[in-house]
Amino acid sequence: MAQLHTVREPIYAERDQAAAVQAFGKALNAIKKARLVGPEGQEIPIPEPLYRVLEQVIPLLTAEMAVSIVPVGHLLTTQEAADLLNVSRPHLIKLLEEGSISFERVGTHRRIRFEDLMEYKHKRDKERRKALRKLTEMAQEAGLYDEE
């Protein structure tokens, strides 16, 4: 069985790559049986699971979103989880200890299931968007927000 790698840095398309990623996505959608062509012309079919990954990743990259690929059920270290949330490790540990994010212990170490971390992140992001809408409404009511 292949060894699983730890979570790597998120992947993103630079602004100068966005058009190429978008064109690749359009070409991929137009082709039913996609293939890679090697340097000597040999054709390598893209297996269905890889095709589905590309279908999901391309729209995210063209929308200037970073992408990380993590195996389902993968346990993250506290540092990996903190990095994915873009918070400090001590702040993440505070979130774990107050019960905001589920975790398990492996020996003396805390480990966070990727799915639990993403559930927390989605909930946090939703609350932030709601608070931002509320602030925008308050600014509009106070006449501080110029609508044009």
Secondary structure, DSSP 4 states (H G I P E B T S, - for coil): -PPPPPP-PPB---GGGHHHHHHHHHHHHH-SS-EEE-TTS-EEEPPHHHHHHHHHHHHHHHTT--B----TTPEEPHHHHHHHHTS-HHHHHHHHHTTSS--EEETTEEEEEHHHHHHHHHHHHHHHHHHHHHHHHHHHHTT-S---
